[in-house]
Amino acid sequence: MADKHLAKNYFSSERKDMKFLKGFTLVALLPFWAGYAFALYNGNSNNLSNYSLLILAFSLMNFNAICGVEKIENKVLNLIAKLDGVLFFIWVFVTIIQLLIK
C-alpha cells in the first residue's frame, strides 16, 4: 500500500519541481521563437534547424498545456502556453505545406 502511495506521488504532475520545469520550459519557448524568427530573417539555415529542434522538443514536453488539455494555475503562464500553442500549430502547418510544395 505504501508503494502505491509513493508511486502516485512520484509520478504525479502536481510535484513542485515539475511545475517549475513546466513554467521554465514554457517561458524558454519565447526566446526560441524569437531566435527562429531572427534566423529566418537572416537566412541562416543552420540556426533554423537548431531552433526547430529546440522548439519541437520543448513543445512536446508541454503538449498538454499548449493544446489546452491541462490548465495552468498561473494566468500569465496560461497565456504564454496559448501563445506558444498558436505559434507551434502555425509552424507545423507551414512546415507541412513547404514539404508538400517541394
Secondary structure as GFF3:
##gff-version 3
##sequence-region A 1 102
A	DSSP	alpha_helix	2	10	.	.	.	ID=ss1
A	DSSP	alpha_helix	16	42	.	.	.	ID=ss2
A	DSSP	alpha_helix	45	61	.	.	.	ID=ss3
A	DSSP	alpha_helix	63	67	.	.	.	ID=ss4
A	DSSP	alpha_helix	75	101	.	.	.	ID=ss5
###
